[in-house]
Amino acid sequence: MGSAARREGSFSREFSSLLSRGCLSTSRIDMDALEDYVCPLATSELILLPVTGLECVGDRLLAGEGPDVLVYSLDFGGHLRMIKRVQNLLGHYLIHGFRVRPEPNGDFDLEAMVAVFGSKGLRVVKISWGQGHFRELWRSGLWNMSDWIWDARWLEGNIALALGHNSVVLYDPIVGCILQEVPCTDRCTLSSACLIGDAWKELTIVAGAVSNQLLVWYPATALADNKPVAPDRRISGHVGIIFSMSYLESKGLLATASEDRSVRIWKVGDLRVPGGRVQNIGHCFGHSARVWQVKLLENYLISAGEDCVCLVWSHEGGPQDPQPGLTAHVVSAGGRAEMHCFSIMVTPDPSTPSRLACHVMHLSSHRLDDYWDRQRNRHRMVKADPETRYMSLAVCELDQPSLGPLVAAACSDGAVRLFLLQDSGRILQLLAETFHHKRCVLKVHSFTHEAPNQRRRLLLCSAATDGNLAFWDLTTVLDHGSAVLEPPVDPGLPYRLGTPSLTLQAHSCGINSLHTLPTREGHHLVASGSEDGSLHVFVLAVEMPELEEAVGEGGLVPQLRVLEEYCVPCAHAAHVTGLKILSPSIMVSASIDQRLTFWRLGHGEPTFMNSTVYHVPDVADMDCWPVSPEFGHRCALGGQGLEVYNWYD
């Protein structure tokens, strides 16, 4: 009796623990009689598992919960009602997908043949669900494949399976045997796959490889069984593993979702035809974490991510039903020598606290060592070159609208690089570069020179860690047939920018801030701030030679010279990281000493006007603009935080 009591008490404690943790769901339990029975009357009806597979079939929904299948019906009120739970359909495998066999008349109201797969398991079941009554008519055996099943597709009564190491199997679901197996020559591990076609002869597989590429190949082109087939196309664009893809045959669109938190839209045409052209028509950023699933509908694109957010896009990549608002292109760059172009649209949204909504769409990207990502066996090689960082960007508007804006980049490897932004921001192309500074370039700034009866000229100023400034005439550089751009050594490399129009030693150390402003006399005020806390201000003249002195149109190269220059040695106690000339008489500077200082210009050396303390540490940049005569100027300082400061004249 003592041992029985101990067993009874032990069981009661374990049972109570299970109940408290929610591991068991009971339909009938007599708590008063719990002490009278060693085995209380209780039945477990539900063990909650993640839902890992979903498929809509008409007005019904199939859900995979562990190895179980749950069948739901959508009622007139828009609510899901569970019709049936089929327990343990896939044995010890988790269900990852359902594929319903197409019917000639497309009618699934009464019966459906469904292939259920997950991990390495596959089972086919025929079900009847007419008039709200579920009945299982036939069930095949549980077949175990040799590899992970990524996708399944019905082909005239048989099933094609895309397996985990880039191979395709044609399976007979009635007999339960493999009819044909075709591998790809690239036997890489896949992270996703999509099978396209209704017959074996036209079957196409789009495989998401661990190299972040899409491999398109055709199993039916194998000369013999088990003969590997080479990929027909390789599609690159994502910088992370591709988790999901969806193909819309009616419009020839392919959508992909990746761990790089983006969704890409590709114009691929009919993928059943080899050798087609592939064009990336959209790159959508809206998720804050990895994107798990993507689905293309006739007019919409739906994505779901790890951030528990489901987004609906148009096929052009923008949000659905956008309202009129502010739109702009934003170019960002930083580490890993990566540059990205985004389209930003701000629209009214009364549902948010700010009454505004911001929609961001990724248009294009560029990476200097993009070839490194395509290298195989990278773990066996050592990357010798140090990683390049973009220190500063300047966007230059050109006279020729067909060329698009020009983006100048200051690089840590000592280069100044020019990029062309074409096709409304969808193409970012490296045009030219120069290593004139031979050390880290910290800042670039572009400005224009306009004079009566003269062509508008685009100029660029670059500043390096040695305190040198260099001025470049970009208009001459971009002229058709200009000799300034030196041809590259290798056809795949960018042009060489040549020599600058003017160089100037402005500081004794690195220049972190730079700004210019045109004057009424047709000159330019140029101001720079250095790491030693000093300011340098000078007047720059841009003079065009007379026509008699120039040899042809190509000889009209502007001459740059300094008219006046002034220096403020100890303007700040630390690095000057922000600088803005507000007018020919006022300049403002910001430093990591957390002081915002205004200076008077126009009477020789800049003179101190006013200074205030701000609270943002490590300010990296500053912008300042006039608001109105009543409200003076507004300055925004960004660093480890953001602060907006109002200054009244």
N, C-alpha and C positions, 0 to 999 in steps of 0.2 A: 504493500500500500504506500509506503514511503517513496519508493522509486516511481510509482504511478503518479503520485501527487506532484513529484518533482517534474516528471515529463509533462503533466497537464499544465503546471505553472509556467514551464519553459515555453510550451506551445502558445499559451495565452499571451505571454509577453511578446513573442515573435509576431503573432497575429496582430496585436495592438500596434506594434511598431510599423508593420506593413500598412495598416489602416492610416496611421498618422502621417506616413510619407506619401500617401495617395497612390501606392503601387497597385492596390486592388480596388475594384468597384464591386460592391455587393448589391444583390437584388433583394435578399431576404436574410435577416439575421436577428435572432432573439437574444438581446443583450442580457435579459434577466436569467436566461438559462445557460449563459456562457460558462458559469462555474460548475454546471451539472454534467457537461459533456466534454469529453476529451477532444472530439472532432465536432465543432459547432456546425450547424446547417448554414452554409454560405456557398454562393456560386460566383466565380469570377467571370465577368462578361466583357471586360475591356482592359487592354493594356495599351496605353497611348504610345504610339511610335511616330516618327516624322513622316509626313506625306512627301514621298520622293518621286511620284509620277502622277500626271494629270492628262486627261484626254476628253475633249468634248465630242459627243456623238449626237447630233441633233439637239433635242432638249434634255439630254441626259449627260451626266458627268461620271467618268471613271476615275477613281482615285486609288493610288497605291499607297498603302500604309503598312510599312514593313513587307511581309509576304502576303498580306491580305489585300483583297480588292473590295472597295466600297462603291456601290452603284447609287447615284443620286438622280433625282428627277427635279426639274425646275417647274414649279407651279406657276399659276397665273399671277400670283402676287410678287413674283421675283425671288422666292425663297427656295432653298435647296431642301429636299426631303429625301432621306436615305431610304432606298427600296430594299437593299440587300447587302449583307457583308459575306463575302466568300472567303473563308478562313484558310490560311496556309496554302494558297494556290501555287506559290513559287518556292515552297519548301523553306530552305535556310537562306535563300537569296532575298534581297530587298528589291522591290519592283521599281524600275527606273523609267519604264515607258510602255505605252500601248499603241498598237497599230491595227486599225480596223480594215478588214479586207474590202476593197471597193466592190460595190454591187452595180450591175448593168443599169438598173433604174435609179440608183442612188438612194434607195429607200432602206432606212435603218429603223423604222418604227416598230417592226415586229421581231426581226432576228438580226444577229450580227455575228460574224466570225472575227475573233479578236486574238491577236498575238501579244502575249504578255512577256516582257523580258526585263532582266536586271542582273547586273554582274555577269556571270557566265551561264545563267539559266534562261531557258526559253520554254514556254508552254502555250499551246493554242487551245482556246475554248470557244464553243459555239453556244450562244445564249439566246433565250427568248424573253422579251420584256414587254410584250404587247399588253395594253390596257392596265398598266401599272403592276402586273404580276411578273416576277422574275422566275425564270426556270433555266437550269443548265441542261442543254441537250446533249452535248458531247465534250469530252476533255481528252486531250492528248497526254502522252507521258511527259515527264519533266526531263528535258534534254539538256545536257551539260556540254557547253562549247569548250574549246581549248584556250580561249582568250576572252577578255572582257568584250561585251556587246555594246557598241556605241549607238547603233541605229539599226532599224529593221524596216523592210519594205516588201509589200506583196507584189509578186510578179507572176501573173497568170496562174494562180494556185500554189505557187512555190513562194518561199521567203528568202530574200537576200539580206545578209547580215554583214554589217561593217564591224570588224574586230579590232582589238586594241593595238595591234602592231601593224596597222596599215595593210590589211588583207580583207578580201570579200569572200563570203561563203554563200553558195546557193543551196538552200535546204528544202527537202520535201517534208512538209508537216504531217502528212498522212502516214507515210511509211516510217518517217523518223530517221532519215539518212542524209548525208552530204552528197549532193549531186556534182558539185564543182567547187574548187577553192583556188583563188587567184591572189597572190601577194603582189605588193608593189616593190619596185627595186629599192626604194627608200623605206627600209623596215624600221622606221622610227616609232616611238611611242606616241600615241594619239591622245589628245585631250577632248576631242569631239569629232563627230563625223556626220555627214548628211548624204543620204542616198537619193538620187533623182532618176526618174524614168519608170515606165510601166512594163518594160520587157527587158530580158537579159541583154539583147543586142544593143540597146540604147542606154543601158544602165551607166550612170555617172556617180562617182564618189568624190565629194569635197571633204578632205581630211584636214583637221586642225592639228598640226604637228607641234612638238615641244619647241621647235625652232621659231615659233610665233608666225609661221607661214601657213597658208592654205595650199594644199596639194590637190590638183584636179587630175584625175586619171580615169581610164575606161577599162573595166575588167574584161569585157568581151573581146578586146584586141589581143588577148593572150594567144600566142600561137599554139600552145598546148596546155593541158591542165598542170597547175603548179608552176607554170612559166611566169616569172616576174614581169610586170608591166611598168614602164617608166612613166613618171608624171608628165602630163601634157602641158600643164601650166603651174607656175608657182606664184602665189599672190602674197605680197608683203605689205605691211602697213602698221599692224599692231606691235606694241613693245611689251606685250605680256601674253600669257597663254590664252588661247581662244577656247572659251567654255561652251559656246553655243552658236549655232548658225541656223538661218531660215531662208528658204528660197521661194520666191514668188514667180511662178512660171509665166503668168499672164503679162507681167511687166518686165521680166528679165532682170529682177533685182535680187541681190543676195545681201543679207544682213548678218553681221557677226558681233558677238559680245565677248569681252576680254577682261582679264584681271587688271589691265591698265585703266579700268574704270570707264572705258569708252565703248561706244557702239559705232561701227562703221557700216556704211551703205555702199554697195558696189553695183555698178551697171555691168552685168555679165552677159546679157542676152540669153540665148538658148544654150544652156550648159550641156545639153545632150549632143551638141555638135562640137567636135574637137577644133582647137586652134582659134577660138573666139577672142575678141578683145575685151580686156577688163579695165574699168575706170572707177576710181574711188570718187564718188559724188557727194559723200557726206561723212563727217566725223563728229559724233555727238557726245558731248560731255554734260552729264546732268546728275550722275550718281556720285556719291561720296565714298563708295567702296567698290569691290569687285562686282562686275555684272555677270549674273549666273545664266540668265535666259533671255532670248530675244525671239520675237514672233512677228513675221510680216503678214499683214492683212491687205486687203485690196486698196485701202486708202490710208492705212495707219501702220505705224511700227510701235510695238509694245516691248518694253524692256523691264526686267525685274532684277534687283541687285541684292547684295549682301547687306545693304543699308536699309532693308525692309521697305523699299520704295519701288513702286511700279509707275513708270513714265510712259506717256503716249506721245509719239512724235508724228510729224508728217513725213512723207517719203523724201522731202528735201532736207530733213534733219532738224527743222525748227519745231517749236511747240505748236500744238494744234490750236487753231483759231486765234492767232496772235492779234492783239489790239495795237492800234497806232501808238508809237512811243519813240524813244530815242534809240538809235542804232549806231554802232561804231565798231571798227576793227581794232583789236588790241594785240600787240606783238609782245611776247614775254620770252625771256631767255635767262639762263643761269648756269648751273653745273652740268657736267657731262656733255658740254658743247651742244646742248639741245636748244632749239628755237621753235616756238609754237605761235600760230596765229589763230585768234578766236574772234568770233562775231558775238557781240554783246547787245542785247535789246532790253531796254527798261520800259515797262508798261505799267499803267495804273492797275492796282489790285487792292480793292477795299478790304479784302479779307486778312491782309497782313498788317502788323503794327505800323510799318512805315508807309503803308498805302501804296507800295510799289512792289513789283516783281521783276526779277532779273533772270533772263534766259541766256544761257551761254552755249554756243555751238563751236566745236573745234573744227577749223577749216583745213589747216595744213601744218606740217612740221618738218624740221630739218635737223639732221645730226651729222656732225663732221665725220665721226668714225662709224657711220652706219654700216660700213662693210664689215666691221668687227662682229656685229650681231649675226651676220650670215656665215661667219667662219664655223667650220665644224671642228670638233675636238678642241674647243677653246681652253678647256681645263689643262691641256697639255702644253699650252703656249704661255709666254709671258709678254704682256703688253708693255713695250719699252717706253713709249711716249707718255709724258705726264698728262693727266687729264686737264683739258682746256675748259676754262670758265669764261662766260660772257660777263664782262664787268659793267657795260653800259650799252644802251641802244639809242639810235636816233632815226626817226622816220622822216624821209625826204620826199616831198611831193614834186614830181617831174612835170615838165611842160607837155610831154607826149602822153596822153591818157592811155594809149595802147600799151605802154610799157608797165603802167601801174606804179605804185609807190616803190621807193628804194629804201632799204633798211641797212643802216650802217651799224656795225658792231665793234666794240672795243674788247679785245680778247687778252686773256692772261698769258698766252704764248707769244705775245709781242706783235700780233697781227691786227690790222684794221681790215675788216671784211665787209663787202657790199653784197646784199641779197636783193633780188628782184621779187616783188610780191605781185603775182599775175593771176588772171582768171578770178577776179573778185576775192583774192586771198586764198584760193584753193591750191595755188602752186607757189612754193617758196624755193627759189633757185639761187645758188651761190654763183655770183657773177665774177667778182674780182677780189683780190687780197693783196696786201703789202706788209712786209716785215721791216718797214723803215725804222721804227723806234727801237727794235732789237731788245726790248724789255716790255714788261707788262703795261698794256695800255689801259688806263683807268677810266677815261671819259671820252665820249664823242658828242659833238653838237653840230647841227646843221643850221644854216641860215641862207637867205637869198639876198642878192644885190640887184637892185633895180635903179636904172638911170634913164633920163629922157633920151629917146631915139636909140636906145641900146637894148640888146636882148637880155631878158631876165636870166640871171646866172645863179646856179646852186653851188654853194660852198660848204665844205665840211672842215671842222676843226677837231683834231685829236690831241689828247694829252696823256703823257706816260709818267712812270714812277721817277724818272730822272728830272722832272720839271720842265721838259721841252713841250712846246706846242707846235703842231704842224697843220698847215692849211692846204686843202685840196680843192681844185676846181673840178667839180663833178660834171658840170655841163660840157666841158671839153672832153672829159673822159667818156661820156655817153654819146657824143656825136658820132654819127655814122662815118666810118672810115677814119676815125681818129687814131693817130699814132701814139697817143698817150698810153693806151692799154697794150701792154706787151703780150704777145701770144704765149700760152703756157707751154712748158716743156712736154707735158703729156696731154693729149687731147681730152682726157677725162678730168683734168685739173682746171681750176678757175684761172682767169686772166690775172696778170700782174699789174698793179695799179701805177707803177712808175714812181717818179719823184714828186714831192709836194711843191706847191707854188711858193711857200714861205715857211721857214722854221724860226722859232724864237725860244730863247732860254728865259722863261718867265719866273721859275722858282728853283730852289735848290733841292727839292724833294718832290714826292708825288703830288699830282694835281687831282683833287677829288671833286671839284665843282667848276662849272664853266657855263657862261651865258653871254649872249650878244644882243645888241639893240641898234637898229639903224638910227642915224641922226638926220636932222634937216639938211645938213650940208652934203648929204650923200655918202657920208662915211659910216663906220660902224664902231660902237663902243663894245669892247671885249673885256670881260672880267673873269678872273680865275681865283680859286681858293686852294690853298695847299695844306699838306699834312702838318706843316710847322705853324699853322695858324695865321699865315700871312695872306694878304690880298694883293692882286696885281690888276691894274686897270690901264688900258691903253686904247688909243684911237687908231683904227685900221682904215687905210685908204685902198680902194679897189679901182685901179686905173686901166682903161682899155687903150691899146696902142692905136695910132692913126692908121688909116687904111693903107697909106703909102708904105708904112713900116712893116705891115703884115703881108706875108706871102700867101695869098689866097685866103679863103674862109678859115682853113685849118690853122692859119697863123694868128688869128684873133684870140690870143691867150691873155687873160688879165694879169696885170702886174700888181702885187700886193706889197705895201710898205707901211711901217709904223710912223705915225705923225707925232704922237705924244704918249708918254707912259709914266705911270705913277705906282708906288708901292706902299702898302701899309704893313710894316713888318710884324707887329704883334696885335693884329686885329682880334684874335681869339686865343684862348689858352689851350686849345686842342685843334684837331683836324677840322677844317672848314668843309662840310659835306653838302651844304646847300647854298645856292647863290642865285639871285635874280635881280636884273636891272629893270626896275619898274618904269622909269622914265629917264630922260637925259639928266635929270637932277636928283633922282632917288635910287638907291640900291639897298637891298636887304641881304643879309648873310646869316647862316645858321651853322652851329658847330656842335660837336659832341660834348662841349662844355655846358650844354643846355642853355645857351643864350642866343636870342634872336635880336640882331642888331641892325639898325637902319643908318644909312650913310648918305651924306649930301655930296653930290657930284657937280662938276661944271666949273669949279674954281680951283683948278690945280689938283692937289692931292685930296682924296676923299676925306671928308671930315665927319666926325661922330655926331649923330643926331639923337638917338634914343636906343635903349636896350631893355629887354625884358627876359625873364626866366621862364622857360617852359618845362614840362614835367616828363616828356618822352625821352627815355634813355637811348643812347646809341642811334641818333638820327642819321638815316642813310640818304635822305633826299628831302627837298622842300620845294613847294610851289607857292606862288603868291600872285594875286591878281586884284585889280581895282574893282570895287563893288559899286560905289556911287560917291559923289562929292560929300554926301551926308555921312556915309558909313566908312569912308576911307578904303583901306585895303584888307584883304583876308588872306592869311597864310596857313597852309596845311603842312604839318611836319609829320613825317613817317619814319618810324624806327621800330623799336620794341613797343609799339602802340601808335596811336594817331591822335594828334591834337590840332584843332583849328583855332587860330588866334586872330582877333580883329584889331587892326591898328588904325587910329584916327589921325589924320593929318593935323 
